[in-house]
Amino acid sequence: MEWLDILALVAGIIGIIGSIAPGLPGPPLSWVGLLLVYLSDGGKPMEPRFLWIWLAITVAVTIVDYVVPAMFTKVTGGSRYAVKGSIAGLIVGLIFPPVGMILGSLLGAFLMEYFYADKGVMKSFIASIGSFFGFIFGTGIKLAASGVMLYYIIRYFPF
């Protein structure tokens, strides 16, 4: 087992963590893990086409992760303040994961929408729900992509 193989596995695991924790690029790290397995001569053969397809999926998932929360928030009548509040609440909520992340995201979106966008309680609540579901959808799609890439890292791993 070479150091590239170990580094590939570590990148895949950190990619899973990065799919949930903000600040770490989960799917891109997982794709780097696939690339490292491909570059390793000890692994089972991986087609270059497979790597290119997963690169396209990684780029698409990363773009969707940035677009979807804003889209969900807009659909529910929220403003950019709800999106920013959701992200800020998520970061503060990291102190008490996972409940703190969920409640922080909801509360942050609600408070920002209520105080900065000057909307009523009900409209702020609905916008915070939209922002929260956008965050959950984005996180879910990143987690799914990183999980599948970790599966392939392990599958092509030289055991």
N, C-alpha and C positions, 0 to 999 in steps of 0.2 A: 504494500500500500504506500503510495507516494504522498508527498505533502500536498499536491494539488487535489488529490482525492479527499483528504481531510478538510482542506480549505473549502472544497465544494460542498461538503456536508454541513460545515459550519455556516456557509453562506445561505444554504437552504433553510436551516433552522432559524437563523437571524431574519431571513425573509418572512417566515411565518410570524415571528414576533413583530416585525416591522409592519405587517399587515394590520395589526391591532394598535400598536403604539404609534402615536404621531411623531413625526420627525425622522423615522427610519423608512427608507424606500423599500417596502416589502417585496413586491413583485420584481423590481429590477435586481435586487440582491439574489432572489431565487434564480433569476435567469443567469446571473453571473455564476451561480453554482452549477447550472446546466452547462454553461460554457467551459467551466473548469473541468467537468467530467469529460466533455468532448475533447479537450486539449490533453487530458491525461491519457497516456498510452496503456495504462493498466486496466481501463474500463472496457466494458462491452461496447461493440461498435454502435455509434449513434450517427444517424444520417444528418448531413448538413441542412437539408430541407427541414427536418424536425426542429433544429435550432432556430432557423429563420421564422418558422411558423410561431414558435413560442416567443420570439422577439416581437413579432407583430401583435400577439395577444398581450404581451407585457405593456407595450406602448398603448394599446387600446384601453386596457384596464386602468392604466395610470391616468389617461385623459378622462375616462369616465368617472374616476374617483374625484376629480376636481370639478366636473360639470354637474354631476347628479345632485349633490347636496343643494347647490344653488337652484337647480331646476325644481326639485321637490319643494323648496322653500317658496319659490315664486308661484308654483301651482297652488299652494295653500295660502297665498296672499301675503307672504312675508317679504321683508326687504333684506338688503345685504347685511344689515345689523344683526338679523337673526342668525345668519351664517357665521359671522364673526363671533357672536356670542356663544354659539354652539361649539366652535373650535376652542375658544377661551375656556369655557366650562369643562370641556373634555380634558384640557391640559391641567386645570386645577383639580379635576376629578381623579387624575392619575395617583393622587395621594392614597385613595381608597379604591383600588381596582377590584372588580369590574363595575360594582354598583356606583361608585363615585364617578366613573367615566360616563355612565348612562345618565345619572341624575344631573351631573355637572353640565352635560351637553344640553339636556332639556332646560334646565334652569338658566343657563347662560343665554340660550336663544330667547327664552321668554323675557328675561330682564332687559336685554338689549333692545328687543322689539318694543317692549312696554315703555322704557324710559327714553330711548333715543329716537325711535320711529314714532313715538307718541301715539300709539294705538291702544285701544282698550284691552281689558283683561282677556276677553274671549278671542279677539283677533290675534293677540300676542300668543295665547296658548295654542291656537291652531297653527300659527306660523312656527312655533317651537316644535310642535309634533311633526310638521313637514320637514323641518331642518333635521330633526332627530332621525326620521325614517330615511332621509337622504344619506345621512352619515352611516346608518346601519347597512343600507344597500351598498354603499361604496366600500365599506369595510368587509362586507360579506363577499363581494366579488373579488376583492384583493386576496382575501383569505382562501377562497376557492382556487384561484389561479396559483397562489404560492404553495398551497397544499398539493396540487397536482404536480407542480414542478418538483417539490420535495420527493414525491413518490417516484418520479422519473430519475431524480438524482440517486435515490436508493436503488432503483431497478438497474441502472447502468453502473452502479458502484462495483468495484472489483472485489468481490468476496471470494 
